[in-house]
Amino acid sequence: MPLGKSIRVYLADATVTGIRYAELVNWTGHAIACPRNRLSELANWPEAAKPGVYFLFEGRFGDSKPAAYVGESENVSQRLTNHDRNKEFWNEVVIFTSKDENLTKAHIKYLESSLVWLSKQADRYQLENGNTPPESSLPRADRDTMAEFVENIRMVLGILGYQILEPVLRASTTSNTGDATSLDANAVSPATDLVFRVNNLIAYGALTDEGFVLKKGSQLSRTNTDSIPGKLASIKERLLAEGALATENDRLVATSDILLSSSSYAAAIVAGTSRSGPQSWKTTNGKTLKELEDASLPDA
């Protein structure tokens, strides 16, 4: 079982939308989240003028994936001045530097490469980076230290509201097609290995802490009936436009894991008609998701 973590977040002006400083207990790293319109205030934060990595984030103003950019610099605050002039999409930056002086240029290049790769794998944001930058060469001990640094960055970003490094499904296992893919950390639960069969289609799903995941390789109806809510029809069109769904003969196929609000949303998008998710999704031994949910309720 993973050990718990403690995090401290300092609100510089007692507002959740202003500058925030975050740190994990017993970690040499720290983070500063700063709105774009307050970049000038970073001059008062010496932590921002150190070597480190940073994320530029676009706000979520619609249904499409927001944009993001991952970068590194030996003086992050100075680099951000250039981005303020040359990159238009972002409205907030999150900076990660070290409390000590042990982050070298090689370290931050290594971090940048790892963070870009993980962001692309998670596929939650439209990454503005081009190719994944090459990893710098580090001794084995330093690589392990940077791997821990990356894991702490992931947690702090999540606390600040940015799940850019979080895979939709966690923990390595074997997919429905036999390939190695990722699954939820609670893969021992039957709720992470669900199947929905309808009209010669087969879809795979998992119930997670964030909602319901329609797994890569799931088959979906190309058409919708009038009973499907308009919102779900729009979501389906957006997923097709973004490439998360692809046309394959007379059906659609999920090209990546897709996070949705509920099992009913997932079932309706698959079938192209209104469906009850708890009744539609079943385990490999035939139990419905509703039966699993009822069994998990405490006795009256």
C-alpha positions, 0 to 999 in steps of 0.5 A, a space after each residue: 500500500 502506498 504511503 500517504 503524503 503531506 502537502 502545504 499550500 501557501 496562498 500569497 494573497 489569501 486567494 485561490 486564483 492568485 500566486 500559490 506556493 506548494 511543497 511536500 513535506 521532506 522534499 527538496 523541491 517546491 512549486 510556484 503557481 502564478 497567473 500570467 497577468 502577475 508575472 511581474 510579481 515573480 521578481 519577489 520570489 527568488 525561488 522562481 529565478 533558479 534552474 528548474 522546469 515549468 508548465 504553461 497551461 491554457 484555461 479550460 474554456 470549452 469541451 476541447 483539450 486545453 493546451 500546455 507546454 513543458 519547458 526548462 531553464 537555468 533561470 525560469 523567471 527570465 525565460 517566462 518573460 520571453 514566453 509572455 511575448 511569444 506564446 499566446 495560449 497560456 494563462 498560468 504557469 507552474 514552476 518547479 525548482 529546488 530549495 538547495 543548489 543541486 539541480 544542474 542543467 543536466 538534471 533539468 534537461 532530464 526532468 524536461 524530457 521525462 515530463 514531456 513524455 509522461 504528458 504525451 502518454 497521459 494525453 489529457 492536454 494538447 501539448 505545444 511541445 514538438 518532439 520529446 527532448 532527449 534525456 541528458 546522461 546522468 549517473 544511476 543514482 541521479 536518475 533515481 533521484 530525478 524519478 522521485 522528483 518527477 513523481 512529486 511534481 505529479 502529485 503537486 500538479 494534481 493538488 494545484 488542479 493540473 492532472 497533466 501527468 496522470 494516466 487515465 488508467 494506472 498500473 501495468 497489465 494486459 489489455 483486452 487485445 493482449 497488448 501491454 497497457 495501463 489499468 487502474 491501480 485498483 485492478 484487483 477490483 472487478 469494477 475495473 474490468 467491465 464489458 458491455 455487449 450490444 448490437 454486435 459491439 463490444 466495449 470495455 470499461 473501468 470505474 475509477 476515482 475520477 469517473 468511468 473510463 471507456 478503454 482503448 479498443 472499445 467498439 461504438 455505434 456510428 449512429 445515434 438514436 433520438 433518445 441519446 441526450 444532445 450533450 452526449 452526441 456532441 461529446 461523441 462528435 468531439 471525440 471523433 474530431 480529436 481522434 480519440 475515436 476512429 471509423 472502422 468499417 460500420 463502427 467506431 473504435 476508441 483509439 485511446 482510453 476515454 474518461 467520462 463522467 459516468 457509466 451511463 454516459 459511457 454506455 449511451 455513447 457506445 450504444 448510440 441510445 440512452 442506456 443505464 450504465 449500472 445495468 449495462 456494464 458487467 464483469 467477466 462472470 456476468 455481474 452487473 455494475 449495479 450488483 457490485 455497487 449494491 454489494 459495496 454498500 454498508 448493511 442497514 
